[in-house]
Amino acid sequence: ISCITPKGAFYAFPNVSKTGWKAKKLASALLEDAGVALIGGPDFGVLGEGYVRLSYANSEENILRALQRIEVFLTK
């Protein structure tokens, strides 16, 4: 997963294309299996495939927990 540093927003739009998942399917699986809520990029237009949108309007502790859950999910 790669991501350009956001400038002035409270969300990030990381590229997940190298995970082998379609963005919306990955978002659904992460919610169901890892308890992490994010949005598949295609919900923002046809060019959003391969990306997910994550909000970081939360505590650093919760964000780190979510990132760890994503890592565990993707390494299975």
GULUM-57337 format. One record per residue: residue number from 1; residue in three letters; x, y, z of N, C-alpha, C in turn. Coordinates in nm, 4 decimals, always signed. Example, Ala and Ser with C-alpha at 12.3 -4.5 7.8 and 13.67 -1.06 7.14 Angstrom:
// GULUM-57337
   resi   resn         nX         nY         nZ        caX        caY        caZ         cX         cY         cZ
      1    ALA    +1.3190    -0.5690    +0.7800    +1.2300    -0.4500    +0.7800    +1.3200    -0.3300    +0.7800
      2    SER    +1.2850    -0.2250    +0.7080    +1.3670    -0.1060    +0.7140    +1.2900    +0.0030    +0.7870
// end
This chain:
// GULUM-57337
   resi   resn         nX         nY         nZ        caX        caY        caZ         cX         cY         cZ
      1    ILE    +0.0860    -0.1169    +0.0000    +0.0000    +0.0000    +0.0000    +0.0903    +0.1227    +0.0000
      2    SER    +0.0570    +0.2175    -0.0863    +0.1337    +0.3420    -0.0896    +0.0367    +0.4587    -0.0803
      3    CYS    +0.0882    +0.5722    -0.0334    +0.0008    +0.6879    -0.0168    +0.0823    +0.8167    -0.0226
      4    ILE    +0.0328    +0.9097    -0.1001    +0.0915    +1.0435    -0.1025    +0.0434    +1.1162    +0.0225
      5    THR    +0.1310    +1.1915    +0.0869    +0.0932    +1.2657    +0.2065    -0.0143    +1.3680    +0.1723
      6    PRO    -0.1292    +1.3606    +0.2415    -0.2367    +1.4564    +0.2153    -0.1939    +1.5987    +0.2529
      7    LYS    -0.2525    +1.6947    +0.1839    -0.2215    +1.8353    +0.2123    -0.3494    +1.9070    +0.2537
      8    GLY    -0.3676    +1.9221    +0.3840    -0.4790    +2.0001    +0.4353    -0.6114    +1.9277    +0.4479
      9    ALA    -0.6156    +1.8008    +0.4302    -0.7399    +1.7256    +0.4422    -0.7372    +1.6430    +0.5710
     10    PHE    -0.8479    +1.5796    +0.6026    -0.8521    +1.4900    +0.7176    -0.8749    +1.3460    +0.6718
     11    TYR    -0.8369    +1.3193    +0.5485    -0.8455    +1.1844    +0.4958    -0.7264    +1.1576    +0.4041
     12    ALA    -0.6998    +1.0292    +0.3850    -0.5937    +0.9862    +0.2939    -0.6572    +0.8955    +0.1882
     13    PHE    -0.5922    +0.8846    +0.0736    -0.6439    +0.8069    -0.0386    -0.5352    +0.7101    -0.0858
     14    PRO    -0.5032    +0.6085    -0.0021    -0.3937    +0.5190    -0.0369    -0.4250    +0.4280    -0.1561
     15    ASN    -0.3200    +0.3951    -0.2284    -0.3277    +0.3054    -0.3424    -0.3153    +0.1624    -0.2904
     16    VAL    -0.4181    +0.0819    -0.3170    -0.4195    -0.0571    -0.2710    -0.4151    -0.1558    -0.3874
     17    SER    -0.3845    -0.1070    -0.5059    -0.3913    -0.1910    -0.6257    -0.2959    -0.3106    -0.6201
     18    LYS    -0.1846    -0.2992    -0.5516    -0.0885    -0.4099    -0.5453    -0.1276    -0.5183    -0.4445
     19    THR    -0.2387    -0.4982    -0.3737    -0.2846    -0.6009    -0.2795    -0.3555    -0.7149    -0.3508
     20    GLY    -0.3974    -0.6912    -0.4760    -0.4715    -0.7917    -0.5493    -0.6224    -0.7837    -0.5282
     21    TRP    -0.6668    -0.6903    -0.4467    -0.8091    -0.6711    -0.4177    -0.8656    -0.5567    -0.5002
     22    LYS    -0.9923    -0.5673    -0.5384    -1.0676    -0.4527    -0.5897    -1.0997    -0.3661    -0.4686
     23    ALA    -1.0998    -0.2360    -0.4865    -1.1111    -0.1424    -0.3744    -1.2374    -0.1619    -0.2903
     24    LYS    -1.3534    -0.1723    -0.3542    -1.4782    -0.1848    -0.2780    -1.4873    -0.3192    -0.2073
     25    LYS    -1.4376    -0.4247    -0.2694    -1.4373    -0.5565    -0.2042    -1.3435    -0.5561    -0.0836
     26    LEU    -1.2294    -0.4888    -0.0979    -1.1361    -0.4786    +0.0140    -1.2004    -0.4006    +0.1278
     27    ALA    -1.2655    -0.2907    +0.0978    -1.3318    -0.2114    +0.2009    -1.4357    -0.2949    +0.2753
     28    SER    -1.5150    -0.3713    +0.2030    -1.6172    -0.4563    +0.2659    -1.5536    -0.5646    +0.3526
     29    ALA    -1.4497    -0.6289    +0.3007    -1.3835    -0.7352    +0.3754    -1.3167    -0.6816    +0.5016
     30    LEU    -1.2544    -0.5646    +0.4917    -1.1907    -0.5059    +0.6104    -1.2936    -0.4716    +0.7170
     31    LEU    -1.4092    -0.4235    +0.6759    -1.5142    -0.3926    +0.7731    -1.5632    -0.5206    +0.8399
     32    GLU    -1.5939    -0.6208    +0.7598    -1.6497    -0.7456    +0.8136    -1.5490    -0.8271    +0.8936
     33    ASP    -1.4266    -0.8382    +0.8442    -1.3291    -0.9286    +0.9053    -1.2322    -0.8628    +1.0029
     34    ALA    -1.2076    -0.7326    +0.9858    -1.1081    -0.6662    +1.0706    -1.1665    -0.5517    +1.1529
     35    GLY    -1.2916    -0.5171    +1.1276    -1.3539    -0.4086    +1.2034    -1.2996    -0.2717    +1.1696
     36    VAL    -1.2502    -0.2559    +1.0459    -1.1954    -0.1276    +1.0013    -1.2869    -0.0710    +0.8933
     37    ALA    -1.3367    +0.0492    +0.9162    -1.4270    +0.1131    +0.8202    -1.3494    +0.2107    +0.7328
     38    LEU    -1.3597    +0.1899    +0.6031    -1.3052    +0.2824    +0.5042    -1.3940    +0.2730    +0.3818
     39    ILE    -1.3687    +0.3534    +0.2822    -1.4559    +0.3593    +0.1652    -1.3743    +0.3245    +0.0413
     40    GLY    -1.4310    +0.2406    -0.0445    -1.3663    +0.2064    -0.1702    -1.3621    +0.3254    -0.2631
     41    GLY    -1.2504    +0.3460    -0.3265    -1.2300    +0.4597    -0.4153    -1.3337    +0.4780    -0.5242
     42    PRO    -1.3885    +0.3699    -0.5834    -1.4890    +0.3882    -0.6887    -1.6136    +0.4643    -0.6433
     43    ASP    -1.6372    +0.4723    -0.5123    -1.7495    +0.5525    -0.4634    -1.7282    +0.7016    -0.4913
     44    PHE    -1.6065    +0.7388    -0.5282    -1.5739    +0.8780    -0.5599    -1.5545    +0.8999    -0.7094
     45    GLY    -1.5837    +0.7990    -0.7897    -1.5728    +0.8112    -0.9343    -1.4964    +0.6957    -0.9948
     46    VAL    -1.5056    +0.6835    -1.1262    -1.4462    +0.5693    -1.1955    -1.2937    +0.5629    -1.1831
     47    LEU    -1.2294    +0.6752    -1.1618    -1.0834    +0.6748    -1.1481    -1.0374    +0.6337    -1.0082
     48    GLY    -1.1334    +0.6051    -0.9197    -1.0999    +0.5680    -0.7824    -1.0636    +0.4221    -0.7630
     49    GLU    -1.0819    +0.3386    -0.8679    -1.0466    +0.1975    -0.8520    -0.8979    +0.1859    -0.8197
     50    GLY    -0.8687    +0.0980    -0.7227    -0.7308    +0.0794    -0.6789    -0.6949    +0.1642    -0.5583
     51    TYR    -0.7927    +0.2410    -0.5094    -0.7704    +0.3286    -0.3937    -0.8802    +0.3080    -0.2905
     52    VAL    -0.8494    +0.3391    -0.1666    -0.9492    +0.3457    -0.0597    -0.9334    +0.4804    +0.0096
     53    ARG    -1.0395    +0.5239    +0.0725    -1.0338    +0.6514    +0.1438    -1.0430    +0.6236    +0.2932
     54    LEU    -0.9460    +0.6751    +0.3666    -0.9423    +0.6607    +0.5119    -0.9495    +0.7978    +0.5767
     55    SER    -1.0314    +0.8087    +0.6781    -1.0347    +0.9324    +0.7561    -0.9341    +0.9202    +0.8699
     56    TYR    -0.8623    +1.0265    +0.8957    -0.7743    +1.0244    +1.0129    -0.8171    +1.1300    +1.1132
     57    ALA    -0.9484    +1.1533    +1.1174    -1.0072    +1.2427    +1.2182    -1.0402    +1.1580    +1.3412
     58    ASN    -0.9366    +1.1055    +1.4035    -0.9504    +1.0185    +1.5194    -0.8213    +1.0260    +1.5989
     59    SER    -0.8175    +0.9550    +1.7094    -0.6959    +0.9567    +1.7902    -0.5852    +0.8771    +1.7213
     60    GLU    -0.4628    +0.9127    +1.7513    -0.3491    +0.8401    +1.6946    -0.3538    +0.6936    +1.7358
     61    GLU    -0.3949    +0.6678    +1.8573    -0.4060    +0.5302    +1.9071    -0.5040    +0.4486    +1.8219
     62    ASN    -0.6202    +0.5047    +1.7920    -0.7188    +0.4328    +1.7103    -0.6711    +0.4142    +1.5662
     63    ILE    -0.6036    +0.5144    +1.5134    -0.5525    +0.5044    +1.3764    -0.4467    +0.3939    +1.3682
     64    LEU    -0.3564    +0.3900    +1.4638    -0.2536    +0.2856    +1.4657    -0.3160    +0.1472    +1.4807
     65    ARG    -0.4196    +0.1371    +1.5639    -0.4892    +0.0092    +1.5805    -0.5509    -0.0345    +1.4479
     66    ALA    -0.6141    +0.0585    +1.3771    -0.6748    +0.0259    +1.2474    -0.5690    -0.0176    +1.1470
     67    LEU    -0.4568    +0.0523    +1.1421    -0.3495    +0.0149    +1.0493    -0.2939    -0.1234    +1.0806
     68    GLN    -0.2832    -0.1557    +1.2086    -0.2369    -0.2893    +1.2467    -0.3370    -0.3956    +1.2021
     69    ARG    -0.4657    -0.3673    +1.2181    -0.5688    -0.4623    +1.1748    -0.5638    -0.4826    +1.0232
     70    ILE    -0.5413    -0.3744    +0.9501    -0.5290    -0.3852    +0.8035    -0.4090    -0.4716    +0.7690
     71    GLU    -0.2969    -0.4486    +0.8354    -0.1766    -0.5279    +0.8090    -0.2006    -0.6761    +0.8352
     72    VAL    -0.2616    -0.7083    +0.9472    -0.2895    -0.8478    +0.9803    -0.3818    -0.9094    +0.8764
     73    PHE    -0.4855    -0.8376    +0.8377    -0.5796    -0.8878    +0.7368    -0.5083    -0.9178    +0.6061
     74    LEU    -0.4246    -0.8250    +0.5589    -0.3593    -0.8409    +0.4294    -0.2485    -0.9465    +0.4302
     75    THR    -0.1938    -0.9777    +0.5460    -0.0879    -1.0784    +0.5497    -0.1439    -1.2203    +0.5638
     76    LYS    -0.2746    -1.2336    +0.5855    -0.3364    -1.3676    +0.5917    -0.3419    -1.4311    +0.4566
// end
